[in-house]
């Protein structure tokens, strides 16, 4: 009985492993195709930067709500990120504390 159960578990792990490997290969192929499409569109430097980070400089500036990369705006973004990190850490720890009681 234990032998059959072990075989079922091993087969299940193999199936999930193969599915994960296929999904990973498909994602890599799609990412490379998207990078090539951006590169052929005449955005060689932008395609190289966005293939690393996943977004362009303009998208990042829009998300961070900044127009230029002045030292003051960079400092503001760092301050906001740090504040958000501390708030999230506090909330996570609070949730864990509540679950303990």
C-alpha positions, 0 to 999 in steps of 0.5 A: 500500500505504501509503495503504491502511494509513493508511486502516485506521489512521485508520478504527481510530482513529475507531472507538475514538474513537467507542466512547470517546465513547459510553462517556464519555456513558454514564458521565456519564449514569449519574453524573447519574442516581445523583446525582439518586437520592441527591438525591431520597432526602432527602440534598441536602447529602450528595448534593452532597458525594458527587457531587464526591468520589464518597463520603460523609463516613461512607465516607471516615471508615470508610476512613481508620479515624477516628471524628471529625475532630479535629486529632489524627486529621487529623494522623495521617491525613496522617502515614500518607498521607505514609508510604504515599506514600514507601513506594510511591515507593521501591517504584516506583523500586526496580522501575525500577532492577531492570529497568534491570540 
